């Protein structure tokens, strides 16, 4: 996931041109204070880039070590260019007090097997390497999706609620495995502390099944469902990760806006009307569309737009953290960000396709297309 350039520039507040650097790394311009040395993986893009810039500008951080497969633009960090699955990462982490691991692939278009191989192997390597060189804390970032979206969920869930998600939604199986690795690591490596940060619906330069939901001409609502929406702006996630890096909070905790929005509030605020479908039709169509390759989103993604999964953020509050963004403000920012994009059932359309489909009947047209493909396949089998 990539982040908007204006946010990155604001976080760095840079005015000087980038200095010359060696092929392998860029060194900080000046000595820092007495704070921790923090390493960030996935530092060149998305949340990793924003966090790297934010920490590099902080007087509370002694040094930032930035790790990614390409060099980013934060010149104050010390850069190392390598894949996080490479065991050589251990030497790059030497001297770090804290590692914030953000090198995850949750792209909807990535092959699921390749995505899992990268995410799980990368986390295993980072945890093992960090322990080997004496890093005392690793911060993992997963998602509040690990709680699962179920009809009988409490609203809000407590942060120590059972993780009841399944691997049916995009990347959630990977996140559950990452959390399992995080729980095991301190037992395998005494002295290593693992902190897990679980953002709610993340907004700000992100592209997920949940942000694409708001790119549709109509908001799909499954009949009889109880959707609730709790957002997290990337800027708030960055400050929460900073709290974890500075050891102001540990353990497992959620991050997001205070409270939540009901579906009716989302529709009123967005001005986008709903399209309501029976559960069997919506879930069946979603499964068929994914199976025949018309949409990158599996049917499991739909559950997170049907059932509540909002969560308390009391642990961060107890540590003194407060979100800068409200749910209403983040929804507004999301609507501005997706303006002009056209998505149906999780599949991006070009402008020509969206115009041809028509706003009112677009979703029905795409669902109908799946039925047409299915009938055509049956006809070919009969020949």
Buried (B, 14 or more C-beta within 10 A) or exposed (E): BEBEEEBBEBBBEBEEEEEEEEEEBBBBEEEBEEBBBBBBBBBBBBBBBBBBBBBBBBEBBBBBBBBBEEBBBBBBBBBBBBBBBBEEBBEBBBBBBBBBBBBBBBBBEBEBEEBBBBBBEBBBBBBBBBBBBEBBBBBBBBBBBBBBBBEEBEEBBEBEBEBBBEBBBBBBBBBBBBBEBBEEBBEEBEEBBBBBBBBBBBBBBBBBBBBBBBBBBBBBBBEEBEBBBBBBBBBBBBBBBBBBBBBEBBEBBBBBBBEBBBBEBBBEBBEBEBBEBEEEEBBBBBBBBBBEEBBBBBBBBBBBBBBBBBBBBEBBEEBEBEBEBBBBBBBBBBBEBBEEBBBBBBBBBEEEBBEEBEEEEBBBEBBEBBEEBEEEEEEEEEE
